[in-house]
Amino acid sequence: MKGWVTIEGAVMLDNRDSDKRPSGECLGYETSRIHRFNDYPRFNDGRTYDEACREYRWNAPDVMYQNLIPFLDGHERIIDIGCGSGLSGMPFIDAGFTVDGIDFSRKQLELARARGYRKTTCASAQLPLADLVRERYDALISVGLYGDYVSVSWLTYALSLLKTQAFAGIAGRADELTRVERDEGCYNTQDELKSQGFSILLEEFGEAHKFYIVGNGRHPKDAPLHARMYLYTVAARS
């Protein structure tokens, strides 16, 4: 769609299996922020990803489940965008849902399949996603992808995988989402994101797909700093 960046060539195959992240300007986050997190290479390496998540008490998958489950009846087929090793889909799989996954790393997808993901798709710079995935889903989850690894403008491609009536649960770090690509370039939305969360993003990028916000959530103030910066939004289309 006009004005929505296709980030052609920006999403690199297997970028999570390396300590070199893709270009920040292409993906919509500030490259300088990488240097503040010395453990980023551990999160980008499939061999140490799960261990790093446990050490950092990363419970975003459970929080996402708690935010989205009130809107589901147990029979939905779910697509996990940026599923990584499958941690984000585990609560749903344990509850009996069918979960498929999309990620940029083949090594991570092998771990996801071992955790019970039904089908997995390795995406590279080939967009839109609808050309890679033919199925349409009842619900979408994405935990920690937007802002960290790809521009939020990629959300439009993810929403194209959903049925006419569907739910989308999106979670990500507000402090990473400082630049949003628009028609005329980039503008700073850090303060807005910290106060209003992903609702801003979904209102803008979800509008064309007729989604509206049905729930917002975030971690309590006594949670670890990295957790407090996570924002959760559930949107619906009917």
C-alpha positions, 0 to 999 in steps of 0.5 A, spaced: 500 500 500 502 507 498 506 509 504 507 503 507 514 501 507 516 494 504 523 494 507 525 490 501 532 487 502 531 489 510 529 482 513 535 478 512 535 470 513 537 467 519 539 474 522 537 471 529 543 466 529 548 471 528 551 477 533 550 482 527 543 485 526 540 488 520 541 495 518 537 499 524 535 505 519 532 499 514 528 496 520 525 502 524 529 502 530 535 506 532 542 502 531 545 506 537 541 502 542 544 496 540 550 497 544 546 498 550 544 491 551 551 487 551 547 480 551 543 482 545 548 476 541 545 471 546 538 473 544 540 473 536 543 466 537 539 460 537 543 456 541 543 461 547 536 464 546 532 460 551 537 460 556 537 468 556 530 469 556 530 465 562 535 469 566 532 475 564 525 472 567 522 473 560 515 472 561 512 476 555 509 469 552 505 468 558 502 475 559 500 475 552 496 469 553 493 472 559 491 478 555 488 474 548 485 468 551 479 472 554 477 473 546 478 466 544 474 459 545 479 454 544 478 452 537 482 458 533 488 457 529 493 461 530 499 464 526 505 466 530 509 472 527 516 472 529 515 466 533 523 464 534 524 458 538 517 457 539 516 460 546 511 465 545 506 460 542 507 455 548 502 457 552 497 456 547 499 450 544 499 447 552 492 450 552 490 445 545 490 451 540 493 449 533 499 454 532 503 455 526 509 460 526 513 465 521 520 467 523 527 469 519 531 463 522 531 456 520 534 454 526 529 457 531 524 454 527 527 447 528 526 448 535 519 451 534 517 445 531 520 441 536 515 444 541 509 443 537 508 448 532 504 445 526 507 448 520 513 453 520 515 458 514 522 461 513 521 468 511 526 473 508 525 479 504 520 476 500 514 480 501 508 480 502 507 474 507 500 472 503 505 470 498 508 465 502 503 463 507 496 461 503 492 459 509 488 464 513 488 464 521 483 466 526 488 469 531 495 472 530 500 473 536 507 477 535 511 478 541 517 482 541 518 482 533 516 489 532 521 494 533 526 490 535 527 486 529 523 489 523 519 496 522 512 496 525 510 498 518 511 490 517 504 489 521 500 490 515 503 484 511 502 480 518 494 482 518 493 480 511 494 473 514 487 473 518 480 471 516 474 476 516 473 475 523 479 475 527 484 477 533 491 480 533 495 480 539 501 484 539 507 485 544 513 489 544 518 494 547 516 501 547 523 504 548 525 500 542 519 503 538 522 510 537 521 511 529 515 509 525 516 509 518 510 514 514 509 517 507 514 522 508 519 518 512 520 517 519 518 521 526 519 520 533 513 517 537 517 514 543 513 519 548 506 517 545 508 509 545 510 509 552 503 512 554 499 509 549 502 503 547 501 499 541 494 502 540 497 507 536 500 503 531 494 498 530 490 504 529 494 507 524 496 500 521 490 496 522 485 501 520 486 499 513 484 492 515 478 494 519 481 492 526 479 496 533 482 495 540 479 491 545 484 490 550 491 493 552 496 491 558 503 492 561 507 489 566 506 492 573 511 497 576 515 492 580 517 488 574 524 488 571 525 494 567 526 490 561 519 487 562 516 494 564 517 497 557 513 491 554 506 493 551 501 489 550 495 490 545 489 486 543 485 488 536 479 485 533 476 485 526 469 483 525 
